[in-house]
Amino acid sequence: MAAYRSGEPTASRVESEDENGPFKKFSYDDLIARDKVNLDITWMKDPALDDADSGLAPEVIAEEIVRDLQSALNEFAAIARSLGGEVDVPEAEVE
């Protein structure tokens, strides 16, 4: 890990002398000449975000967000009260 030089500029990294070393520079042409190369960059799909593709109406999404935020606010208010804090947030009912 020392060779990675964490926290230092990437320019401070030195190409490995060994052909199989950890830091080897490759040109675009070197990479594209390889078999089955794919330089398409895509994000891995997060299953937790599947609702974004569900076609829910914006008002339904907004209602879900409000419920989630209210629930979180209730939890934080309860924590603050248990620590002796005076919280001026009425606990709302979450559906």
Biopython code that builds the backbone (N, CA, C, O; Angstrom):
import numpy as np
from Bio.PDB.StructureBuilder import StructureBuilder

atoms = [
    (1, "MET", "N", (0.811, -1.183, 0.000)),
    (1, "MET", "CA", (0.000, 0.000, 0.000)),
    (1, "MET", "C", (0.862, 1.257, 0.000)),
    (1, "MET", "O", (0.411, 2.319, -0.428)),
    (2, "ALA", "N", (2.072, 1.146, 0.467)),
    (2, "ALA", "CA", (2.939, 2.314, 0.504)),
    (2, "ALA", "C", (3.206, 2.831, -0.901)),
    (2, "ALA", "O", (3.358, 4.035, -1.104)),
    (3, "ALA", "N", (3.262, 1.922, -1.875)),
    (3, "ALA", "CA", (3.522, 2.328, -3.255)),
    (3, "ALA", "C", (2.386, 3.176, -3.805)),
    (3, "ALA", "O", (2.597, 3.974, -4.718)),
    (4, "TYR", "N", (1.186, 3.013, -3.262)),
    (4, "TYR", "CA", (0.029, 3.777, -3.726)),
    (4, "TYR", "C", (0.156, 5.250, -3.361)),
    (4, "TYR", "O", (-0.385, 6.113, -4.053)),
    (5, "ARG", "N", (0.867, 5.538, -2.278)),
    (5, "ARG", "CA", (1.109, 6.897, -1.807)),
    (5, "ARG", "C", (-0.195, 7.642, -1.533)),
    (5, "ARG", "O", (-0.439, 8.727, -2.061)),
    (6, "SER", "N", (-0.999, 7.044, -0.719)),
    (6, "SER", "CA", (-2.288, 7.628, -0.362)),
    (6, "SER", "C", (-2.103, 9.029, 0.196)),
    (6, "SER", "O", (-1.221, 9.264, 1.022)),
    (7, "GLY", "N", (-2.936, 9.958, -0.256)),
    (7, "GLY", "CA", (-2.883, 11.333, 0.216)),
    (7, "GLY", "C", (-1.922, 12.204, -0.557)),
    (7, "GLY", "O", (-1.901, 13.420, -0.370)),
    (8, "GLU", "N", (-1.130, 11.609, -1.419)),
    (8, "GLU", "CA", (-0.197, 12.382, -2.234)),
    (8, "GLU", "C", (-0.777, 12.562, -3.630)),
    (8, "GLU", "O", (-1.648, 11.797, -4.044)),
    (9, "PRO", "N", (-0.300, 13.564, -4.355)),
    (9, "PRO", "CA", (-0.788, 13.744, -5.729)),
    (9, "PRO", "C", (-0.515, 12.497, -6.567)),
    (9, "PRO", "O", (0.510, 11.838, -6.396)),
    (10, "THR", "N", (-1.436, 12.180, -7.470)),
    (10, "THR", "CA", (-1.254, 10.983, -8.293)),
    (10, "THR", "C", (0.002, 11.078, -9.145)),
    (10, "THR", "O", (0.560, 10.054, -9.540)),
    (11, "ALA", "N", (0.448, 12.277, -9.430)),
    (11, "ALA", "CA", (1.661, 12.446, -10.229)),
    (11, "ALA", "C", (2.896, 11.942, -9.491)),
    (11, "ALA", "O", (3.924, 11.674, -10.115)),
    (12, "SER", "N", (2.806, 11.809, -8.165)),
    (12, "SER", "CA", (3.965, 11.339, -7.407)),
    (12, "SER", "C", (4.146, 9.830, -7.525)),
    (12, "SER", "O", (5.180, 9.293, -7.128)),
    (13, "ARG", "N", (3.148, 9.151, -8.067)),
    (13, "ARG", "CA", (3.262, 7.703, -8.253)),
    (13, "ARG", "C", (4.195, 7.425, -9.423)),
    (13, "ARG", "O", (4.168, 8.107, -10.447)),
    (14, "VAL", "N", (5.004, 6.423, -9.238)),
    (14, "VAL", "CA", (6.002, 6.083, -10.252)),
    (14, "VAL", "C", (5.613, 4.760, -10.890)),
    (14, "VAL", "O", (5.220, 3.817, -10.203)),
    (15, "GLU", "N", (5.727, 4.701, -12.207)),
    (15, "GLU", "CA", (5.403, 3.464, -12.915)),
    (15, "GLU", "C", (6.337, 2.358, -12.452)),
    (15, "GLU", "O", (7.537, 2.570, -12.283)),
    (16, "SER", "N", (5.771, 1.183, -12.251)),
    (16, "SER", "CA", (6.555, 0.031, -11.813)),
    (16, "SER", "C", (7.545, -0.367, -12.894)),
    (16, "SER", "O", (7.239, -0.338, -14.085)),
    (17, "GLU", "N", (8.740, -0.739, -12.450)),
    (17, "GLU", "CA", (9.733, -1.217, -13.407)),
    (17, "GLU", "C", (9.374, -2.613, -13.886)),
    (17, "GLU", "O", (9.616, -2.964, -15.041)),
    (18, "ASP", "N", (8.798, -3.407, -12.994)),
    (18, "ASP", "CA", (8.372, -4.758, -13.340)),
    (18, "ASP", "C", (7.128, -4.668, -14.216)),
    (18, "ASP", "O", (6.212, -3.901, -13.920)),
    (19, "GLU", "N", (7.094, -5.440, -15.282)),
    (19, "GLU", "CA", (5.971, -5.422, -16.220)),
    (19, "GLU", "C", (4.647, -5.751, -15.536)),
    (19, "GLU", "O", (3.596, -5.263, -15.951)),
    (20, "ASN", "N", (4.693, -6.570, -14.496)),
    (20, "ASN", "CA", (3.483, -6.971, -13.779)),
    (20, "ASN", "C", (3.294, -6.201, -12.476)),
    (20, "ASN", "O", (2.509, -6.609, -11.619)),
    (21, "GLY", "N", (4.003, -5.102, -12.326)),
    (21, "GLY", "CA", (3.905, -4.310, -11.102)),
    (21, "GLY", "C", (2.560, -3.623, -10.972)),
    (21, "GLY", "O", (1.756, -3.635, -11.904)),
    (22, "PRO", "N", (2.315, -3.022, -9.812)),
    (22, "PRO", "CA", (1.002, -2.436, -9.554)),
    (22, "PRO", "C", (0.710, -1.156, -10.332)),
    (22, "PRO", "O", (-0.454, -0.816, -10.541)),
    (23, "PHE", "N", (1.734, -0.454, -10.758)),
    (23, "PHE", "CA", (1.509, 0.807, -11.452)),
    (23, "PHE", "C", (2.128, 0.763, -12.841)),
    (23, "PHE", "O", (3.308, 1.055, -13.033)),
    (24, "LYS", "N", (1.311, 0.399, -13.777)),
    (24, "LYS", "CA", (1.751, 0.300, -15.168)),
    (24, "LYS", "C", (0.893, 1.245, -15.986)),
    (24, "LYS", "O", (-0.334, 1.213, -15.882)),
    (25, "LYS", "N", (1.513, 2.079, -16.792)),
    (25, "LYS", "CA", (0.772, 2.986, -17.664)),
    (25, "LYS", "C", (0.401, 2.254, -18.941)),
    (25, "LYS", "O", (1.190, 1.484, -19.489)),
    (26, "PHE", "N", (-0.806, 2.508, -19.400)),
    (26, "PHE", "CA", (-1.273, 1.949, -20.661)),
    (26, "PHE", "C", (-1.824, 3.082, -21.501)),
    (26, "PHE", "O", (-2.569, 3.930, -21.011)),
    (27, "SER", "N", (-1.455, 3.091, -22.759)),
    (27, "SER", "CA", (-2.019, 4.095, -23.661)),
    (27, "SER", "C", (-3.401, 3.630, -24.101)),
    (27, "SER", "O", (-3.748, 2.459, -23.947)),
    (28, "TYR", "N", (-4.168, 4.530, -24.638)),
    (28, "TYR", "CA", (-5.486, 4.189, -25.163)),
    (28, "TYR", "C", (-5.346, 3.089, -26.206)),
    (28, "TYR", "O", (-6.118, 2.130, -26.202)),
    (29, "ASP", "N", (-4.375, 3.215, -27.094)),
    (29, "ASP", "CA", (-4.175, 2.218, -28.156)),
    (29, "ASP", "C", (-3.850, 0.841, -27.577)),
    (29, "ASP", "O", (-4.316, -0.175, -28.092)),
    (30, "ASP", "N", (-3.046, 0.806, -26.498)),
    (30, "ASP", "CA", (-2.737, -0.472, -25.845)),
    (30, "ASP", "C", (-4.008, -1.127, -25.308)),
    (30, "ASP", "O", (-4.209, -2.332, -25.457)),
    (31, "LEU", "N", (-4.848, -0.327, -24.691)),
    (31, "LEU", "CA", (-6.078, -0.866, -24.108)),
    (31, "LEU", "C", (-7.058, -1.324, -25.175)),
    (31, "LEU", "O", (-7.634, -2.406, -25.069)),
    (32, "ILE", "N", (-7.247, -0.516, -26.191)),
    (32, "ILE", "CA", (-8.247, -0.813, -27.218)),
    (32, "ILE", "C", (-7.844, -2.032, -28.050)),
    (32, "ILE", "O", (-8.699, -2.671, -28.663)),
    (33, "ALA", "N", (-6.555, -2.356, -28.076)),
    (33, "ALA", "CA", (-6.081, -3.511, -28.834)),
    (33, "ALA", "C", (-6.356, -4.829, -28.110)),
    (33, "ALA", "O", (-6.252, -5.898, -28.711)),
    (34, "ARG", "N", (-6.705, -4.759, -26.833)),
    (34, "ARG", "CA", (-6.964, -5.979, -26.065)),
    (34, "ARG", "C", (-8.288, -6.613, -26.467)),
    (34, "ARG", "O", (-9.222, -5.932, -26.891)),
    (35, "ASP", "N", (-8.345, -7.923, -26.324)),
    (35, "ASP", "CA", (-9.557, -8.669, -26.629)),
    (35, "ASP", "C", (-10.638, -8.342, -25.595)),
    (35, "ASP", "O", (-10.348, -8.254, -24.402)),
    (36, "LYS", "N", (-11.854, -8.166, -26.037)),
    (36, "LYS", "CA", (-13.023, -7.913, -25.186)),
    (36, "LYS", "C", (-12.906, -6.635, -24.372)),
    (36, "LYS", "O", (-13.455, -6.553, -23.274)),
    (37, "VAL", "N", (-12.211, -5.650, -24.882)),
    (37, "VAL", "CA", (-12.089, -4.388, -24.160)),
    (37, "VAL", "C", (-13.409, -3.626, -24.235)),
    (37, "VAL", "O", (-14.095, -3.653, -25.256)),
    (38, "ASN", "N", (-13.750, -2.955, -23.155)),
    (38, "ASN", "CA", (-14.945, -2.131, -23.112)),
    (38, "ASN", "C", (-14.639, -0.950, -22.201)),
    (38, "ASN", "O", (-14.467, -1.116, -20.994)),
    (39, "LEU", "N", (-14.574, 0.219, -22.773)),
    (39, "LEU", "CA", (-14.275, 1.412, -21.990)),
    (39, "LEU", "C", (-15.535, 2.201, -21.643)),
    (39, "LEU", "O", (-15.454, 3.342, -21.190)),
    (40, "ASP", "N", (-16.697, 1.589, -21.858)),
    (40, "ASP", "CA", (-17.945, 2.246, -21.480)),
    (40, "ASP", "C", (-18.013, 2.305, -19.959)),
    (40, "ASP", "O", (-17.858, 1.292, -19.277)),
    (41, "ILE", "N", (-18.242, 3.479, -19.452)),
    (41, "ILE", "CA", (-18.325, 3.651, -18.006)),
    (41, "ILE", "C", (-19.792, 3.792, -17.638)),
    (41, "ILE", "O", (-20.472, 4.711, -18.094)),
    (42, "THR", "N", (-20.271, 2.877, -16.812)),
    (42, "THR", "CA", (-21.648, 2.940, -16.335)),
    (42, "THR", "C", (-21.644, 2.691, -14.839)),
    (42, "THR", "O", (-20.754, 2.023, -14.312)),
    (43, "TRP", "N", (-22.632, 3.227, -14.166)),
    (43, "TRP", "CA", (-22.773, 3.003, -12.738)),
    (43, "TRP", "C", (-23.506, 1.699, -12.524)),
    (43, "TRP", "O", (-24.413, 1.350, -13.280)),
    (44, "MET", "N", (-23.113, 0.988, -11.499)),
    (44, "MET", "CA", (-23.840, -0.224, -11.148)),
    (44, "MET", "C", (-25.217, 0.188, -10.654)),
    (44, "MET", "O", (-25.358, 1.197, -9.963)),
    (45, "LYS", "N", (-26.215, -0.578, -11.001)),
    (45, "LYS", "CA", (-27.572, -0.250, -10.606)),
    (45, "LYS", "C", (-27.775, -0.584, -9.134)),
    (45, "LYS", "O", (-27.444, -1.678, -8.677)),
    (46, "ASP", "N", (-28.322, 0.375, -8.408)),
    (46, "ASP", "CA", (-28.618, 0.195, -6.991)),
    (46, "ASP", "C", (-30.057, -0.278, -6.864)),
    (46, "ASP", "O", (-30.977, 0.469, -7.198)),
    (47, "PRO", "N", (-30.279, -1.509, -6.387)),
    (47, "PRO", "CA", (-31.648, -2.019, -6.275)),
    (47, "PRO", "C", (-32.533, -1.150, -5.390)),
    (47, "PRO", "O", (-33.754, -1.142, -5.548)),
    (48, "ALA", "N", (-31.928, -0.422, -4.464)),
    (48, "ALA", "CA", (-32.707, 0.448, -3.583)),
    (48, "ALA", "C", (-33.320, 1.614, -4.344)),
    (48, "ALA", "O", (-34.252, 2.260, -3.865)),
    (49, "LEU", "N", (-32.790, 1.876, -5.530)),
    (49, "LEU", "CA", (-33.298, 2.997, -6.321)),
    (49, "LEU", "C", (-34.275, 2.556, -7.390)),
    (49, "LEU", "O", (-34.604, 3.336, -8.284)),
    (50, "ASP", "N", (-34.746, 1.320, -7.317)),
    (50, "ASP", "CA", (-35.677, 0.824, -8.324)),
    (50, "ASP", "C", (-36.962, 1.627, -8.378)),
    (50, "ASP", "O", (-37.609, 1.677, -9.424)),
    (51, "ASP", "N", (-37.350, 2.263, -7.266)),
    (51, "ASP", "CA", (-38.566, 3.073, -7.261)),
    (51, "ASP", "C", (-38.478, 4.223, -8.251)),
    (51, "ASP", "O", (-39.500, 4.692, -8.752)),
    (52, "ALA", "N", (-37.256, 4.685, -8.538)),
    (52, "ALA", "CA", (-37.093, 5.793, -9.470)),
    (52, "ALA", "C", (-37.578, 5.406, -10.859)),
    (52, "ALA", "O", (-37.973, 6.269, -11.643)),
    (53, "ASP", "N", (-37.549, 4.124, -11.164)),
    (53, "ASP", "CA", (-37.985, 3.657, -12.475)),
    (53, "ASP", "C", (-39.430, 3.163, -12.462)),
    (53, "ASP", "O", (-39.932, 2.691, -13.481)),
    (54, "SER", "N", (-40.098, 3.268, -11.319)),
    (54, "SER", "CA", (-41.420, 2.674, -11.197)),
    (54, "SER", "C", (-42.515, 3.521, -11.817)),
    (54, "SER", "O", (-43.638, 3.044, -11.977)),
    (55, "GLY", "N", (-42.221, 4.754, -12.168)),
    (55, "GLY", "CA", (-43.227, 5.597, -12.782)),
    (55, "GLY", "C", (-44.228, 6.149, -11.789)),
    (55, "GLY", "O", (-45.333, 6.527, -12.180)),
    (56, "LEU", "N", (-43.874, 6.205, -10.512)),
    (56, "LEU", "CA", (-44.779, 6.762, -9.515)),
    (56, "LEU", "C", (-45.006, 8.239, -9.798)),
    (56, "LEU", "O", (-44.109, 8.947, -10.255)),
    (57, "ALA", "N", (-46.207, 8.681, -9.523)),
    (57, "ALA", "CA", (-46.538, 10.090, -9.722)),
    (57, "ALA", "C", (-45.715, 10.944, -8.757)),
    (57, "ALA", "O", (-45.432, 10.516, -7.638)),
    (58, "PRO", "N", (-45.331, 12.140, -9.180)),
    (58, "PRO", "CA", (-44.513, 13.007, -8.322)),
    (58, "PRO", "C", (-45.140, 13.267, -6.955)),
    (58, "PRO", "O", (-44.428, 13.348, -5.954)),
    (59, "GLU", "N", (-46.477, 13.399, -6.901)),
    (59, "GLU", "CA", (-47.106, 13.670, -5.605)),
    (59, "GLU", "C", (-46.989, 12.467, -4.670)),
    (59, "GLU", "O", (-46.903, 12.639, -3.454)),
    (60, "VAL", "N", (-46.985, 11.262, -5.217)),
    (60, "VAL", "CA", (-46.818, 10.060, -4.398)),
    (60, "VAL", "C", (-45.391, 10.000, -3.859)),
    (60, "VAL", "O", (-45.169, 9.685, -2.690)),
    (61, "ILE", "N", (-44.445, 10.301, -4.714)),
    (61, "ILE", "CA", (-43.039, 10.325, -4.282)),
    (61, "ILE", "C", (-42.857, 11.377, -3.193)),
    (61, "ILE", "O", (-42.195, 11.123, -2.187)),
    (62, "ALA", "N", (-43.446, 12.567, -3.394)),
    (62, "ALA", "CA", (-43.337, 13.643, -2.402)),
    (62, "ALA", "C", (-43.950, 13.221, -1.072)),
    (62, "ALA", "O", (-43.388, 13.506, -0.014)),
    (63, "GLU", "N", (-45.097, 12.544, -1.113)),
    (63, "GLU", "CA", (-45.738, 12.075, 0.116)),
    (63, "GLU", "C", (-44.848, 11.074, 0.849)),
    (63, "GLU", "O", (-44.748, 11.113, 2.076)),
    (64, "GLU", "N", (-44.207, 10.182, 0.108)),
    (64, "GLU", "CA", (-43.299, 9.208, 0.726)),
    (64, "GLU", "C", (-42.118, 9.914, 1.383)),
    (64, "GLU", "O", (-41.685, 9.542, 2.473)),
    (65, "ILE", "N", (-41.608, 10.930, 0.711)),
    (65, "ILE", "CA", (-40.477, 11.688, 1.260)),
    (65, "ILE", "C", (-40.890, 12.378, 2.553)),
    (65, "ILE", "O", (-40.151, 12.354, 3.537)),
    (66, "VAL", "N", (-42.079, 13.000, 2.553)),
    (66, "VAL", "CA", (-42.565, 13.680, 3.755)),
    (66, "VAL", "C", (-42.709, 12.687, 4.906)),
    (66, "VAL", "O", (-42.310, 12.986, 6.031)),
    (67, "ARG", "N", (-43.274, 11.514, 4.637)),
    (67, "ARG", "CA", (-43.432, 10.498, 5.686)),
    (67, "ARG", "C", (-42.074, 10.064, 6.235)),
    (67, "ARG", "O", (-41.896, 9.940, 7.446)),
    (68, "ASP", "N", (-41.118, 9.836, 5.332)),
    (68, "ASP", "CA", (-39.783, 9.415, 5.775)),
    (68, "ASP", "C", (-39.112, 10.501, 6.615)),
    (68, "ASP", "O", (-38.515, 10.211, 7.652)),
    (69, "LEU", "N", (-39.213, 11.749, 6.164)),
    (69, "LEU", "CA", (-38.592, 12.851, 6.901)),
    (69, "LEU", "C", (-39.265, 13.056, 8.257)),
    (69, "LEU", "O", (-38.589, 13.301, 9.256)),
    (70, "GLN", "N", (-40.595, 12.956, 8.294)),
    (70, "GLN", "CA", (-41.309, 13.126, 9.560)),
    (70, "GLN", "C", (-40.925, 12.025, 10.538)),
    (70, "GLN", "O", (-40.740, 12.282, 11.728)),
    (71, "SER", "N", (-40.806, 10.813, 10.042)),
    (71, "SER", "CA", (-40.398, 9.698, 10.889)),
    (71, "SER", "C", (-39.002, 9.938, 11.455)),
    (71, "SER", "O", (-38.763, 9.714, 12.642)),
    (72, "ALA", "N", (-38.084, 10.393, 10.609)),
    (72, "ALA", "CA", (-36.718, 10.679, 11.059)),
    (72, "ALA", "C", (-36.721, 11.815, 12.076)),
    (72, "ALA", "O", (-36.007, 11.748, 13.077)),
    (73, "LEU", "N", (-37.517, 12.860, 11.832)),
    (73, "LEU", "CA", (-37.606, 13.979, 12.764)),
    (73, "LEU", "C", (-38.140, 13.512, 14.117)),
    (73, "LEU", "O", (-37.637, 13.924, 15.163)),
    (74, "ASN", "N", (-39.151, 12.658, 14.095)),
    (74, "ASN", "CA", (-39.689, 12.108, 15.345)),
    (74, "ASN", "C", (-38.608, 11.359, 16.121)),
    (74, "ASN", "O", (-38.507, 11.497, 17.340)),
    (75, "GLU", "N", (-37.807, 10.571, 15.420)),
    (75, "GLU", "CA", (-36.750, 9.801, 16.080)),
    (75, "GLU", "C", (-35.690, 10.717, 16.684)),
    (75, "GLU", "O", (-35.252, 10.499, 17.814)),
    (76, "PHE", "N", (-35.275, 11.745, 15.933)),
    (76, "PHE", "CA", (-34.271, 12.674, 16.456)),
    (76, "PHE", "C", (-34.824, 13.492, 17.616)),
    (76, "PHE", "O", (-34.103, 13.775, 18.573)),
    (77, "ALA", "N", (-36.087, 13.870, 17.542)),
    (77, "ALA", "CA", (-36.704, 14.611, 18.644)),
    (77, "ALA", "C", (-36.731, 13.752, 19.902)),
    (77, "ALA", "O", (-36.458, 14.245, 20.997)),
    (78, "ALA", "N", (-37.056, 12.475, 19.752)),
    (78, "ALA", "CA", (-37.077, 11.569, 20.903)),
    (78, "ALA", "C", (-35.686, 11.430, 21.509)),
    (78, "ALA", "O", (-35.541, 11.393, 22.731)),
    (79, "ILE", "N", (-34.675, 11.354, 20.672)),
    (79, "ILE", "CA", (-33.292, 11.258, 21.170)),
    (79, "ILE", "C", (-32.930, 12.525, 21.932)),
    (79, "ILE", "O", (-32.364, 12.461, 23.023)),
    (80, "ALA", "N", (-33.260, 13.679, 21.352)),
    (80, "ALA", "CA", (-32.946, 14.950, 22.005)),
    (80, "ALA", "C", (-33.651, 15.055, 23.353)),
    (80, "ALA", "O", (-33.055, 15.500, 24.334)),
    (81, "ARG", "N", (-34.912, 14.649, 23.405)),
    (81, "ARG", "CA", (-35.662, 14.688, 24.668)),
    (81, "ARG", "C", (-35.039, 13.744, 25.702)),
    (81, "ARG", "O", (-34.952, 14.078, 26.883)),
    (82, "SER", "N", (-34.605, 12.558, 25.245)),
    (82, "SER", "CA", (-34.005, 11.595, 26.183)),
    (82, "SER", "C", (-32.679, 12.103, 26.740)),
    (82, "SER", "O", (-32.239, 11.674, 27.807)),
    (83, "LEU", "N", (-32.050, 13.012, 26.015)),
    (83, "LEU", "CA", (-30.794, 13.605, 26.476)),
    (83, "LEU", "C", (-31.036, 14.866, 27.303)),
    (83, "LEU", "O", (-30.095, 15.545, 27.714)),
    (84, "GLY", "N", (-32.313, 15.166, 27.539)),
    (84, "GLY", "CA", (-32.644, 16.324, 28.364)),
    (84, "GLY", "C", (-32.854, 17.598, 27.575)),
    (84, "GLY", "O", (-33.004, 18.670, 28.161)),
    (85, "GLY", "N", (-32.866, 17.501, 26.277)),
    (85, "GLY", "CA", (-33.068, 18.684, 25.446)),
    (85, "GLY", "C", (-34.528, 19.078, 25.394)),
    (85, "GLY", "O", (-35.428, 18.247, 25.520)),
    (86, "GLU", "N", (-34.736, 20.364, 25.207)),
    (86, "GLU", "CA", (-36.095, 20.863, 25.046)),
    (86, "GLU", "C", (-36.339, 21.033, 23.555)),
    (86, "GLU", "O", (-35.816, 21.952, 22.925)),
    (87, "VAL", "N", (-37.122, 20.154, 23.016)),
    (87, "VAL", "CA", (-37.377, 20.147, 21.578)),
    (87, "VAL", "C", (-38.737, 20.760, 21.332)),
    (87, "VAL", "O", (-39.745, 20.314, 21.881)),
    (88, "ASP", "N", (-38.757, 21.780, 20.508)),
    (88, "ASP", "CA", (-40.002, 22.483, 20.200)),
    (88, "ASP", "C", (-40.596, 21.961, 18.896)),
    (88, "ASP", "O", (-41.037, 22.729, 18.041)),
    (89, "VAL", "N", (-40.597, 20.646, 18.766)),
    (89, "VAL", "CA", (-41.166, 20.013, 17.576)),
    (89, "VAL", "C", (-42.225, 19.041, 18.058)),
    (89, "VAL", "O", (-41.907, 18.051, 18.718)),
    (90, "PRO", "N", (-43.481, 19.313, 17.735)),
    (90, "PRO", "CA", (-44.507, 18.358, 18.149)),
    (90, "PRO", "C", (-44.336, 17.053, 17.388)),
    (90, "PRO", "O", (-44.052, 17.048, 16.190)),
    (91, "GLU", "N", (-44.511, 15.963, 18.092)),
    (91, "GLU", "CA", (-44.377, 14.668, 17.425)),
    (91, "GLU", "C", (-45.604, 14.442, 16.563)),
    (91, "GLU", "O", (-46.728, 14.389, 17.061)),
    (92, "ALA", "N", (-45.380, 14.310, 15.280)),
    (92, "ALA", "CA", (-46.478, 14.119, 14.337)),
    (92, "ALA", "C", (-46.694, 12.636, 14.104)),
    (92, "ALA", "O", (-45.774, 11.823, 14.204)),
    (93, "GLU", "N", (-47.923, 12.315, 13.795)),
    (93, "GLU", "CA", (-48.254, 10.929, 13.486)),
    (93, "GLU", "C", (-47.789, 10.623, 12.072)),
    (93, "GLU", "O", (-48.027, 11.398, 11.146)),
    (94, "VAL", "N", (-47.132, 9.499, 11.917)),
    (94, "VAL", "CA", (-46.653, 9.076, 10.602)),
    (94, "VAL", "C", (-47.533, 7.936, 10.141)),
    (94, "VAL", "O", (-47.717, 6.949, 10.852)),
    (95, "GLU", "N", (-48.072, 8.080, 8.949)),
    (95, "GLU", "CA", (-48.973, 7.053, 8.404)),
    (95, "GLU", "C", (-48.229, 5.804, 8.038)),
    (95, "GLU", "O", (-48.833, 4.841, 7.566)),
]
sb = StructureBuilder()
sb.init_structure("model")
sb.init_model(0)
sb.init_chain("A")
sb.init_seg("    ")
for serial, (resi, resn, name, xyz) in enumerate(atoms, 1):
    if name == "N":
        sb.init_residue(resn, " ", resi, " ")
    sb.init_atom(name, np.array(xyz, "f"), 0.0, 1.0, " ", f" {name:<3s}", serial, name[0])
structure = sb.get_structure()
